[in-house]
Amino acid sequence: MNPLVNPVVEWIANNREMFYIVILMIFVGIEIIGRVPSVLHTPLMSGANAIHGVVIIGAIIVMGSAKSDDYFALTLGFLAVVLGTLNVVGGFVVTDRMLEMFKSKKKK
């Protein structure tokens, strides 16, 4: 490894195809989400947030396989668990709130 080359630049150069795919998926995601009608936006997003439980499982696997002195991987895994949990809980809260709108109101 050349000490004059920034490690981030070297990583991007070594993983150029993956970097391009991520950038392409960002643009594709923006186009797809932008074309969803507003009536369907809340149910689709709440369901997508709930599916993010996979992120939590992945983060737990990363944290479990990380070395005890690899603070970057442990911190990143911890943040992924916390943010993924918030996303899942938020998805269920939004879904519950949305379903409350369709319940019939009891007359007193």
Phi, psi and omega in degrees: 000132179282123182292345180275348182265132177295133181300327179293316179296321178295319179297317179297319179295323181284336183240042185301317182296316179296321178299316179296321180295319179296316179297317178298318180294329176298313180293320178296317178298318178297318179295318181292312181295324180294339182262002178280129178297150184296334179295325182268351187298312184295312179296322180292318181290322179293323176292320179295322177296321179293327179292341181293006172300337177297325178298320180296316180296317178298319179294322178294321177295317179298316181294323180290329182265356180283149176289152184292341178261005178269082185293331180295312180294320180293318179293316179297319178295318178298315178297322179295321178295314181296310182292322177296320178295317177299322180293317180295313180297318177298322178297318179289324178295316180295318179297317179296317179296320180294319180291332176297330181294334184264356178284145179284141181273137179279139178271140181264000000 
